[in-house]
Amino acid sequence: MMVAVGEPASIPMESLENTSVREFDLSFRNVSYCVKHNHDRTHSVILKNLSGSFRSGRLVGIMGPSGAGKSTLLNVLSGFKKNNVTGQLMVDGQRLSERRSRKVISYTQQEVCLWSALTVEESLRYAAEFKLPTTVTPEEKAARVRELLHVLGLTSCAETLTSSVSGGQAKRLSIGLELLSDPKVMLLDEPTSGLDTVAAYQVLAHVKQLAARGRVIACVIHQPNSQQLMLIDDLYVLAKGRRIYSGPTDEMVTQFARFGLECPVSHNPADYALEVASLDQEDERLSRLMLEEEKDIFDYNPPRLMVEKSVDGSYQRYALSTLQQLGVLLRRTTRCTLRDSYQFKARILINIAIALITSVAFYNTGNNADRILANTAVLIINLYAIFFTSIVSAVLVYPRESACFVLESKNNWYSLRAYYLAKIVVELPTLILSSSVFFLIVYYFTAQPFEWVRIGTFALVCLMFGWISQMLGLLLGSLMSVQNSVFVSILIMVPASLFSGFFVPLRDASVLVKPLLYVSFVRYAFEGAVHAIYGFDRADLECPEVFCYFRQLKRFLEFVSMPDLAYGYDLLALLGWIMLLMGAVYFSLRRRIKQD
């Protein structure tokens, strides 16, 4: 007799070797999913009234031709896809709470998401830190990682970087990362795709062993050969979003034959199942088969996928607090950065190279009244260099790790808040170092005034402007592809620069252009830089000629339309932009997690 599942107790890792685990099942009824088309207000049905039950201890293979809805079904059952979904999902006959379902069910997507700069053992170790509670000692976590390496056959490659392991090893590792939290239900999307026959068989063999030890494991399997098919206990076959078979593998051919669909003796039953699923749905034999399979459909139409709301205030979604998650994220990111520091080194070298070129072109202009316009160009060039190196670096950061972040976040490794804080903490030192290297070189060789107040105020403007660029890059990277992000960043920078106050002074701006000057973050950075260098009652400049009109800096500030005492307002405007973009980045990442 099955016992209802409440709060999933943490199964000790030693239970991987224990076959005396009680049985339970994952069942679903009348699950449907449709996609709405905004252009013509129509919708396409992807899944139609699917029902079924997957039992623990048995490996379930979900089959069907391309477009049948296999991966969509896993997305719905895992909770990764929630919009436009109806139906009922239960474990042992009881509906799961919306929050606890993430503890019971883990989902491994088709594309393997691994941190390339970590070894296999390190990947499991960090997963253990995220997923196991603090009551588990470091020694126990290490023992569980070693045992899992043994169970999944990964001991031989434990010290190998994940970027260098074979496809089969990577698939097994991705399964192991979720196994550390001892999920009752594991859903795997095509764990054998892209693998050769031997590797695919090895992955399925390991998965079958995990199922036999007391878990519900259902995986999308694409055209298994006869050896692989023997490992699968039950099949769930789909045809255009509808079920045509659900039951033991060895009974499928007999069931098809009852409806006049005879499998030739020489055929692989899996291949024949795909042939049947590919028949026109008007085919009488297929229609009768579908009607037989859909007998368990009952007459109800809930507004959404029915899951209970959690009312248990003591329930913790994550094993660690936000601060503890932040600590683990920072340690993992630091290790990855130290191992794969190419981007950081390239950014520093590019800044040094541009700084030296700028210094040669504008050497010793800082205190020369005759070259004050050239020196002002130095300030705007300084901002451009910081902008482009910061935004391009940030644009490249998120797309590289987005898939891992989304999967780990949805599988309850850590919260968005922890990831966001870690991203800020990690990016800030890089920005400070790269920007400081640039403006200090330029500042020294262009002979700007060596006064600590001016150096500090100028540095503050540069760093705030660089942080705006960094946040803008992260925002673009989280919203679109790398190619589009780079293109859009140029589209943003060109008009923002045009309305910086350097090319079109405020006094010369037309009525239509003036509002743009007041919202351009480049303008406030440029104004702040000019005030840092030329403001604060700086003494008159040197004049190597007979007469220099801009020797008195008051004339120059009037010429470029710089208002008195504007430095503080410039900082406030830059701070406003920073807060706006930081909020936009946070909500963009949140939207990405909630996206189907």
LUMNU-654476 format. One record per residue: residue in one letter; x, y, z of N, C-alpha, C, O in turn. Coordinates in steps of 0.2 Angstrom, whole numbers, plus 5000, padded with zeros to 4 digits. Layout:
N
AXYZXYZXYZXYZ/...
***
This chain:
596
M500449945000500050005000500450065000500950065004/M500350114996500750174995500550225001499950235003/V501050255003500950305009501050375006501450385001/A500650425008500550485005501250525006501550515012/V501450565002502050605002501850675005501450705002/G502250685011502150755013502750795012502950795006/E503050825017503750855016504250795015504350755019/P504550805009505050755007505650745012506050795012/A505750695016506250685020506950675016506950655011/S507450705019508050695015508350625016508450605021/I508450595010508650525010509350525011509750565007/P509650495015510450485016510750465009510450425006/M511250495008511650475001511750395001511750364996/E511850365007511950295007511350255004511450195002/S510750285004510250255001510250234994509850204991/L510750264991510950254984511050174983510950144978/E511250144988511450074988510850034991510949974992/N510350064993509850034997509250024992508950074990/T509049964991508449944987507849934990507249934987/S507849934997507249925001506849995002506850015008/V506650034997506350094998505650084996505450054991/R505150115000504450104999504250134992504650184989/E503750114989503550134982503050194983502750204988/F503150234978502650294977502650304970502950274965/D502150354968502150374961502050444959501850484964/L502150464953502050534951501450524946501550484941/S500850554947500350554942500050614940500150664944/F499750624934499550684932498850664928498850614925/R498450714928497750704925497550764920497650824923/N497350754915497050804910497550864909497350924909/V498250854909498650904908498650924900498750884896/S498550994900498551024893498951084893499051114898/Y499251104887499651164887499551184880499551154875/C499451254879499351284873499751344872499951374877/V499951364866500351424865499851474861499551464856/K499851534864499451594861499851634856500451644857/H499551644851499851684845499551754846498951764844/N499951804847499751874848499551904842499151944842/H499851884836499751924830499051904827498751954824/D498751844828498151834826497651814831497051794830/R497851814838497451794844497151724843496651704846/T497551684840497351614840497851574845498351604848/H497751504846498251474850498251404847497851374843/S498851374848499051304846499051254852499351274857/V498751204852498751154857499351104856499451074851/I499851114861500451074861500351004865500550954863/L499951004871499850944875499050944875498750994877/K498750884874498050884875497750824879497850774878/N497550844885497250804890497650744891497450684891/L498250754893498750694895498650674902498650714907/S498650604903498550574910499050524910499250494905/G499350504916499750454917500050444924499850484928/S500450394925500650374931501350344931501450294927/F501850374934502550354934502750324941502650364945/R502850254941503050224947503750224949504150224945/S503850234956504550224958504850154957504450114957/G505550154956505850094955505850074947506150014946/R505450104943505450084936505650144932505450204933/L506050134927506350184922505850194917505650144913/V505550254916505050274911505350304905505750354906/G505250284899505450314893504850354890504350324888/I504950414889504450454885504650464878505250494876/M504250434873504450434866503950474862503350484864/G504150484856503750514851504150544845504750564847/P503850564840504250594834504350674836504050694841/S504750704832504850774834504250814834503850804829/G504150854839503550904839502950864842502450894843/A503050804845502550774849502350794855501850784858/G502850834858502650874865503050834871502850844876/K503550794869503950764874504250804879504150804885/S504750854877505050904881504550944885504650964890/T504050964881503551014884503250974890503051014895/L503050914890502750874895503250874901502950884907/L503850864900504350874906504350944909504350944915/N504350994905504351064907503751074911503751114916/V503151044909502551054913502551014920502451044925/L502750954920502850914926503350944931503250934937/S503850974928504350994933504251064936504551084940/G503751094933503551164935503951214932503851274933/F504351204927504751254923504251294918504451344917/K503751254916503251294912502551294916502251244917/K502351354917501751364921501151404917500551384918/N501351444913500851484909500451444904500751404901/N499851454904499351424899499351344900499251304895/V499451324906499451254908498851234912498651274917/T498451184911497951154915498051084916498451054913/G497751064922497850994924497950984931497851034935/Q498150924933498250904940498850864940498950814937/L499250884945499950844946499950824954499850864958/M500050754955500050734961500650684962500950654958/V500850674969501350624971500950584976500750604981/D500950514974500550474979499850494980499550484986/G499550524975498850544976498650604979498150624980/Q499250644981499150704985499450754981500050754978/R499150814980499350874976499950904980499950914986/L500450914976501050944980500951024981500551054977/S501251044986501251124987501651154982502151124979/E501551214980501851244974502651254976503051244971/R502751264982503451274984503851204985504451204983/R503451164988503851094990503951054984504351014984/S503551064978503651024972504351034970504650984967/R504651094971505351094969505851054973506451044970/K505651034979506050984983505950914981506450874981/V505350904978505150834976505450814969505650764968/I505350864965505550854958506150894956506150954957/S506650854952507150894949507150884942506850834939/Y507450924938507350924931508050934928508350984929/T508250894924508850904920508750914913508450864909/Q508850974910508750984903509150954898509650924900/Q508950954892509350924886510050944886510550904885/E510151014886510751044885511151044892510851064897/V511751014892512051004899512351074900512651104896/C512251094907512451164909512951154915512751134920/L513551154913514151144918514551204918514651244912/W514951224923515451274924516051244921516351204924/S516251274915516851244912517551244915517951214914/A517551294920518251304924518251264930518751264934/L517751224931517751174937517851104935517751084930/T518151064940518250994938517650964940517150994943/V517550894938516950854940516850854947516250864950/E517350844951517250834958517150904961516650914966/E517450964959517251024962516551044960516151074964/S516251024954515551044952515151004957514651034960/L515250944959514850904964514950934971514450944975/R515550954973515650984979515251054980514951064986/Y515251094975514851154976514151144976513751174979/A513951094972513251074972513051054979512451064981/A513451014982513350984989513251044994512851044998/E513651094993513651154997513051194997512751215002/F512751194991512151234989511551194992511051224995/K511551124991510951084991510851054998510351035000/L511451045002511351005008511351055014511751105013/P510951045019510951095024511551095028512051055028/T511651155032512251165036512351115042512851105045/T511851075043511851025048512350965046512550925050/V512450955039512850905037513550935037513650995034/T514050895040514650925041515050925034514850885030/P515650955033516050955027516250885026516350865020/E516450845031516650785030516150735027516250695022/E515550745029514950705027514850725020514650685015/K514850795018514750815011515250785006515150765001/A515950785009516450755005516350685003516450654998/A516050645009515950575008515350565003515450514999/R514850605003514350594998514550604991514350574987/V514950654990515250674984515650614981515550594975/R516050584985516450524983516050464981516150434976/E515450454985515050404984514650414977514550364974/L514450474976514050484970514550484964514350454959/L515150504965515650494959515750414958515750394952/H515650374963515750304962515150274959515150234954/V514550294961513850274959513750284951513550244947/L514050344949513950374942514550354938514550374932/G514950314940515550294936515950354934516250354929/L516050404939516450464937517150474941517450524940/T517250424944517850424949518550434945518950474947/S518550404939519150414935519250484932519850494930/C518750524931518750584929518650644934518450694932/A518750624940518550674945518950734945518650794947/E519550734943520050794943520050824936520450864935/T519650804932519550834925519150894924518550884927/L519350944921518850994920518250974916518250934911/T517651004918517050984914517050994907516750964903/S517451044905517551064898517851014894517851004888/S518250964897518650914894518350844895518650794892/V517850834898517550764899517150744893516950784889/S516950684892516650654887515850674887515650694893/G515550664882514850684882514450644887513950664891/G514550574887514250534892514350554899513950554904/Q515050564901515250584907514850654909514650664915/A514850704905514450764906513750754908513450784912/K513450704904512750694905512650664912512150684916/R513050614914513050584921513150634926512850634931/L513650684925513750734930513150774931512950794937/S512850794925512250844926511650804930511350844934/I511650744929511150704933511350704941510950714945/G512050694942512250684948512150754952512050754958/L512250814949512150874952511450884955511450914961/E510950854952510250864955510150804960509750814964/L510550744959510450694964510650704971510450674976/L511050754972511350774978510850794983510850784989/S510250824980509750844985509250794986508650804989/D509350734984508950674985508250684983507750674987/P508150704976507450714974507050644974507350594972/K506350654975505950594974505850574967505850514965/V505850634963505650624956506250654952506350714953/M506450624947506950654942506750644935506550594933/L506650704932506450714925507050724921507350774922/L507250694916507850694911507550704904507250664901/D507850764901507650774894508150754890508750784889/E508050694886508550664881509250664884509750694882/P509350624889509950614892510450574888511050574889/T510250544882510650514878510850544871511150524867/S510550604870510550644864511350664863511650684868/G511550654857512250674855512750624857513350644856/L512550574860513050524862513050464857512650444854/D513650424857513750364853513350314857513150324862/T513250254853512850194856513150174863512750164867/V513750164863514050144870513950194875513750174881/A514050254874513950304879513250314881513050314887/A512850304876512050314878511850254882511450264887/Y512150194881511950134884512150144892511850124896/Q512750174893513050174899512650224903512550214909/V512450284900512050334904511350304906511150304912/L511050264901510450234903510450184908510050174913/A511050144908511150094913511250124920510950094925/H511550184921511650214927510950244929510850244935/V510650274925509950294926509450244929509150254934/K509550184926509050134928509250104935508850094939/Q509950104936510150084943509850134948509650114954/L509850204947509550254951508850244952508550254958/A508450224947507750214947507650154951507150154956/A508050104951507850044954507950054962507750004966/R508350104964508450114971507950164974508050184979/G507350164971506850194974506650264972506350304976/R506750284966506550354963506050344957506150294954/V505650394956505350404950505850434945506050494946/I505950404939506450434934506050424928505950364925/A505950484925505650484918506050524913506250574915/C506250494907506650524903506450524896506150474894/V506550584892506350584885506950544882507550554883/I506750494878507250454874507050454867506450434865/H507550464863507450474856507650414852508250404851/Q507250374849507450314845507950274848508550264846/P507750244854508250194857508350134853507850104850/N508950104853509050034850508849984854508549994860/S508849924852508549864855508849854862508549834867/Q509549864863509849854869509649914874509549894880/Q509649974872509350024876508650014878508450034884/L508249994874507549984875507449934880506949934884/M507849884881507849834886507949854893507749834898/L508249914894508349944900507749984903507750004909/I507350004898506750044900506150004902505949954898/D505850014908505349974911504649994908504249944906/D504550054907503850074905503950124899504450164899/L503550134895503550184889502950224890502350204892/Y503050284888502450334887502550364880502950404880/V502150344876502250364869501750424867501150414868/L501950474864501550534862501550544854501950524851/A500950564852500850584845500450644844499850654846/K500850704842500550764842500150794848499650814848/G500550784854500250804860499750764863499450774868/R499650704860499150654863499450584865499950564861/R499250554870499550484872499250434867498650424866/I499750394865499450334861499650264865499450214863/Y500150274870500250214874500550234880500950274881/S500450194886500750204892500650134896500150114897/G501250104897501250044901501950014900502450044897/P502049944902502649914901502849904894502549904889/T503549914894503849914887503649844883503549854877/D503649784886503649724883502849714881502749664877/E502449754883501749744881501449794875500949794873/M501949844873501749894868501549864862501049884859/V501949814859501849784853501149754853500849754848/T501049714858500349674859499849724858499249714855/Q499849784862499349834862499249864855498649874853/F499749874852499649904845499349854840498949874836/A499549794841499249734837498449734838498149714833/R498249744844497549744845497149784841496549774839/F497449844838497149894834497349884827497249934823/G497649834825497749824818498449854816498649854810/L498849864821499549894820500049844821500349844827/E500149804816500649744817501349764816501549794811/C501749754821502449764821502849714817502849654820/P503149724812503549674808504049644813504349674817/V504249574812504649544816505349574816505749574821/S505549594810506249624810506349694812506849724813/H505749724815505749794817505949804824505749754828/N506349854826506449874833505749904835505549944832/P505449874841504849904843504849984844504350014843/A505450004846505450084847505350114840505050164840/D505650094835505650124828504850114826504650164823/Y504550054827503850054825503450094829502950124826/A503550104836503150154839503150224836502650264836/L503750244834503850314831503450314824503150364822/E503450254821503050254814502350264816501950294812/V502050224821501350234823501250304825500650324823/A501650334829501550404831501550454826501250504826/S501850434820501850484814501350474809501250514805/L500850424811500350414806499850474806499850514811/D499450484801498950534801498450524806498250464807/Q498250574810497850564815497150544813496650524817/E497050554806496350534804496350454802495850424801/D496950424803496950354802496550314807496550334813/E496050274805495550244809495950204815495650204821/R496450164813496750124818497050164824497050154830/L497450224822497750264827497150304831497250314837/S496650324828496050354831495750314837495650334842/R495650244835495350204840495850184846495650184851/L496550184844497050174849497050234854497150224860/M497050294851497050354855496350354860496450374866/L495850334857495250334861495250284867495050304873/E495550234866495650184871496150204876496050194882/E496650244874497150264879496850324883497150334889/E496350364880496150414884495550404888495150454889/K495350344889494750324893494750354900494250364903/D495450364903495450394910495350464910495450494916/I495250504904495050574905494450584908493850554907/F494450624913493750644917493550714915493950754913/D492950724916492650794914492750844919492350854923/Y493350874919493450934923493950984919494350954915/N493951044920494351094916494651144921494351204921/P495151134925495351184930495651234926495951234921/P495651294930495951354926496751354925496951394921/R497051314929497751314929498051244931497651204934/L498651234931498951174934498851174941499051214945/M498451124944498251124951498851104955499051044955/V499051144960499551124965499351164971499051224971/E499351134977499151164983499651224985500251224983/K499351274988499751334990500051304997499751275001/S500751324998501051305004500751355010500851415009/V500651325016500451365022500851355027500751385033/D501451315026501851305031502451355032502851355027/G502351395037502851455037503551435039504051475037/S503651375041504351355043504651325037505251305038/Y504351315032504651285026505251325023505151385022/Q505751295022506351335019506451305012506551245010/R506451355007506451335000507251314998507351274995/Y507651355002508351345000508751315006508551325012/A509251275005509551245011510051295015510151285021/L510251345011510651395015510251465015509751475011/S510451505019510251575020510551615014510951595010/T510251675013510451715007511251735008511651735003/L511451745014512151765015512551705014513151715011/Q512351645016512751585015512851565008513351545005/Q512251575004512251564997512751614993513151594989/L512751674996513151724993513951704994514351714989/G514051675000514751655001514951604996515551604994/V514551554995514751494991514751524984515251504980/L514351564982514351594975515051634974515351624968/L515251674979515851704978516451664978516851674974/R516451614982517051564981517051524975517551524972/R516451504972516451474965516651524960517051504955/T516351584960516551624955517251644955517551654950/T517551654961518251674962518751614959519151634955/R518551554960518951494957518851494950519351484946/C518251504947518151504940518551564937518851554931/T518551624940518851684937519651674937519951684932/L519951644942520651634943520851584938521451584935/R520451534936520651474931520551504924520951484920/D520051544923519851564916519851644916519351674916/S520451674917520551744918520651784911520951844911/Y520551754905520751784899520351844898520651894896/Q519751844899519351904898519551964903519652024900/F519751944909519952004914520652024911520752084911/K521051984909521752004907521652044901522052094900/A521252024896521152064890520852134891521152174888/R520452134896520152204897520652244900520752304898/I521152224905521652264907522152284902522352344902/L522352244898522852254892522552304887522852354885/I521852294886521552344881521552414884521752464881/N521352424891521352484894522052514894522152574893/I522552474895523252504896523452524889523752584888/A523352484883523552504877523152574874523452614872/I522552574876522152634874522352694878522452754875/A522552684884522752744889523452764886523552824886/L523852724884524552744881524452784875524852834874/I524052754870523952794864523652864865523852914862/T523152864870522852934872523452974875523453034873/S523852954879524352994882524853014877525053074878/V525052974872525453004867525153054863525453114862/A524553054861524153104857524053164861524053214858/F523953164867523853224871524353234877524153254882/Y524953224875525453224881525553294883525553344879/N525453304890525653364893525153424891525353484891/T524553404891524053464889523653484895523253534894/G523753454901523353464906523353534909522853564912/N523853574909523953634912524053694906524353744908/N523953674900524053724894523453754892522953724889/A523353824893522753854892522653854884522153864882/D523253854880523153854873522853794870522553784865/R522953734874522653674872522053644876522053584877/I521753694879521153674884520653634880520353584884/L520453644874519953604871520253534869519853484870/A520853524868521153464867521153424873521053364873/N521253464879521253424885520553404887520453354891/T520053444885519353424887519153364883518753324885/A519453364877519353304873519653234876519353184875/V520153244880520453194884519953164889519853104890/L519553214892519053194897518553144893518353094896/I518253174888517753134884517953064882517653014882/I518653064879518953004877518952954883518852894882/N519152984888519252934894518552904896518552844898/L518052944896517352914897517152864892516952804893/Y517352874885517152824880517552764881517252704880/A518152764883518552704884518252664889518252604889/I518152694895517852664901517152634899517052574901/F516752664895516052644893516152574889515852524890/F516552584884516552524879516852464882516652404881/T517452474886517752414889517252384894517252324895/S516952424898516452404903515852364900515652314902/I515552394895514952374893515052304889514652254889/V515552304885515752244881515852184885515652134884/S516252194891516452144895515752124899515752064900/A515352164901514752144904514252114900513952064902/V514252134893513752094888513952024888513551984886/L514652014888514851944887514751894893514851834893/V514651934899514651894905514051854906514051784907/Y513451884906512851844907512651794902512451734904/P512751804895512551744891512951684892512651634891/R513551694894513951634895513751584901513751524901/E513351614906513151584912512451584913512151554918/S512051614908511351614909510951544910510551544914/A511151504906510851434906510951404912510451374915/C511551404915511751374922511351414927511051384932/F511351474927511051514932510251504932509951494938/V509951504926509251484926509051414929508551404933/L509451364927509251294929509451294936509051264940/E509951314939510151314946509651344950509451324955/S509451404948508951444952508251404952507951404957/K508051384946507351344946507451284950506851254953/N507951254951508051194954508251204962508451164965/N508151264964508251284971508951284974509051264979/W509451294970510151294972510251364976510451354982/Y510051414973510051484977509551524974509251514969/S509451584978508951634976509251684971509851694970/L508751714968508951774963509351824967509851854964/R509151844973509451894977510151874978510651924977/A510351814980511051794981511451804975512051824975/Y511151774969511551774963511651854961512251864958/Y511151894962511251964960511752004964512152034961/L511751984970512252014975512951994973513452034973/A513051924972513651904970513951934963514551944963/K513451944959513651974952513952044953514452064950/I513552084958513852144959514452144962514952184961/V514552104968515152104971515752084967516352104968/V515652034962516152004958516352064953516952064951/E515852094950516052144945516352204947516752234943/L516252224953516452294956517252294956517552344953/P517552244959518352254959518652254952519152294951/T518352214947518552214941518552284937518952304934/L517952314938517852384936518252434939518552474935/I518352424945518852474949519552474946519852524945/L519752414946520452404944520552424936521052454935/S520152394932520252414925520152484923520552514919/S519652524926519552594925520152634929520352684926/S520352614934520852654938521552644934521852694933/V521652584931522252584927522252634921522752664919/F521652634918521652684912521652754914522152794912/F521252774919521252854920521852874924522052934923/L522252834927522852854931523352864926523752914926/I523452814921523952824916523852894912524252934911/V523252904910523052964906523153024910523353074908/Y522953014916522953074921523653094922523853154922/Y524153054922524853064924525153094917525453144918/F525153064912525453084906525153144902525553174899/T524553154904524253214901524353274905524053334904/A524653264911524853324916524253354919524253414919/Q523753314921523253344925523453364932523953344934/P523153414935523353434941523453384947522953344948/F523953374949524153324954523853344961524253364966/E523253354962522953364969522453314970522053294966/W522553284977522153224979521453234978521053194976/V521153294979520453314979520253304972519653274970/R520653334967520453324960520453254958520053234954/I520953224960521053144958520453104960520253064957/G520353124967519753084970519053094966518653054965/T518953164965518253184962518253154955517753134952/F518853154951518853134944518753054944518353024940/A519053024949519052954949518352924951518052874948/L517952964955517352944957516852954951516452904950/V516953004947516553014941516652954936516152924934/C517252934935517452884931517152814933516852774929/L517252804940516952734942516152734942515952684940/M515852794943515152784943514852784936514452744934/F515252814931515052804924515252734922514852704918/G515752704924515952634922515452584925515252534922/W515152604931514652564934513952564930513652514929/I513852624928513252634923513352584917512852554915/S513952594914514052554908514052474910513752434906/Q514252454916514252384918513552364918513352304916/M513152404922512452384923512052384916511652334915/L512252424912511852434905512052364901511652334898/G512652344902512952284898512552224901512352184897/L512552214908512152164911511452164909511152104907/L511152224908510452224906510352204899509852164898/L510752224895510752204888510852124887510552094883/G511352104891511552034890510951984893510951934890/S510552014898510051974900509451974896508951934897/L509352024891508752034887508852004880508351984877/M509452004878509551984871510251944870510651934874/S510351924863510951884862511551934862511451994862/V512151904862512751944862512851994856512952044857/Q512651964850512652004844512252064844512452124843/N511652054846511152104847511352154853511252214852/S511652134858511852174864512352224862512352284863/V512852194858513352244856513152294851513252354851/F512652274846512352324842511952374845512052434844/V511552354850511152404854511552444858511352504859/S512052424861512552464865512752524861512852574864/I512952514855513252564850512652614849512752674849/L512052584848511452634846511352674852511052734852/I511452654858511352694864511852744865511752804867/M512552724864513052764866513152824861513352884863/V512952814854513052864850512652924851512852984852/P511952914852511552974854511753004861511653064862/A511852964865512052984872512653024872512753074876/S513153004868513753044867513653114863513853164865/L513153114858513053174855512753224859512853284858/F512353204864512053244869512453244876512053254881/S513053244875513453244881513653314884513853324889/G513553364879513753434881514353454878514553514878/F514753404875515453414872515353434865515653484863/F514953404861514753414854514253474854514353514849/V513753464858513153514857513153554864512753524869/P513453604865513353644872512653654874512253664869/L512553654880511853664883511553734880510953734878/R511953784879511753854877511553854870511153894868/D511853804866511653804859511153754857510953754851/A510953714862510453664860509753694859509553744862/S509453664854508753684852508253664857508453624862/V507653684856507153664861506953584861506853554866/L507053554855506953484855507553444858507453394860/V508153474857508753434860508853444867509153394870/K508653504870508753514877508553454882508953434886/P507953434881507753374885508153314885508253284890/L508453304879508953244879509553254882509853214885/L509753324883510353334886510253324894510753304898/Y509653334896509553324903509453254905509453234911/V509353204901509353134902509953094900509953034902/S510353124897510953094895511453074900511753124903/F511553014902512053004908512753014906513153034910/V512953024899513553044897513653114899514253134900/R513153154898513253224899513453234907513853284908/Y513053204911513253214918513953184920514253214924/A514153134917514853114918515353164915515853174919/F515253184909515653234906515653304911516253324912/E515153324913515053384917515453374923515853414926/G515353314927515753304933516453294932516853324936/A516753264926517453264925517753334923518253354926/V517353374920517553444919517653484925518153524926/H517153474929517153514936517753484940518053524944/A517853424940518353394944519053424942519453434946/I519153434935519853454933519853524933520353554935/Y519353564931519353634930518953674936519053734936/G518553644940518153684945518553684951519153674952/F518153694957518453704963518953754964519453744967/D518853814961519253874961520053854959520453874963/R520053824954520753804951521053864949520753914946/A521753874950522153934948522153934940522053884937/D522353994938522354004930522853954927523353944931/L522753944921523253894918523853934915523853994914/E524353894913524953924910524753934903524353904899/C525053994900524954014893525654024890525954064891/P525853974886526453974882526454024876526954044874/E525854054875525854104869525754174872525754184878/V525754224868525654294870525054304873524954344878/F524454274871523854284874523454214873523454184868/C523154204879522654144879522054164882521954174888/Y521554154878520854184880520554134886520254164891/F520754074886520454024891520954014897520953974901/R521454064898521854064903521454064910521654024915/Q520954104910520554114916519954054915519554064910/L519954014919519553954918518753974919518353934916/K518654024922517954044922517654054915517054044914/R518054084911517854094904517754034900517254024896/F518153984901518053914898517453884901517053854897/L517253884907516653854910516053884907515553854906/E516053954906515553984903515453964896514853954893/F516053954892516053934885515653864884515253854880/V515853824889515553754888514853744892514653694893/S514653804894513953804898513953764904513453724905/M514453764908514453724914514253774920514553824921/P513653754923513353794929513853794935514253744936/D513753844939514153844945513953784950513353774950/L514453764954514253714959513853654956513453634960/A514053624950513553574948513853504949513553454948/Y514453494952514753434953514253384957514153324956/G514053414963513553374967512953354963512753294964/Y512653394959512053374955512253324950511853274949/D512853324947513053274942513153204946512953154943/L513453204952513453144956512753114957512653054957/L512253154959511653134960511253104954510953054954/A511353134948511153114942511453044940511053004938/L512053034941512352974940512152924944512052864942/L512052934951511852894956511052864954510952814955/G510652914951510052894949510052844944509652804944/W510452854939510552814933510752744936510552694933/I511252744941511452674943510852644947510852584945/M510452674951509952644954509452614949509152564950/L509252654944508752634939509052574935508652524934/L509652574933509852514929509952454934509852394931/M510152464940510252404945509552374946509452314946/G509052414946508352384947508152354941507852304941/A508352384935508152354929508452284928508152234925/V509052274930509452214929509152164933509052104931/Y508952184939508652134944507952104941507852044941/F507552154939506952124936506952094930506552054928/S507552104926507652074920507851994921507551954918/L508251984926508451924928507851884931507751824930/R507451914935506851884938506351864932506051814933/R506251904927505851894922506151834918505751784916/R506851824917507151774914506951704917506851654914/I506951704924506851644928506151624927506051564926/K505651674927504951654926504751634919504151614918/Q505151654914504951634907504951564906505251524909/D504451544902504351474900504951454896504951394894/
***
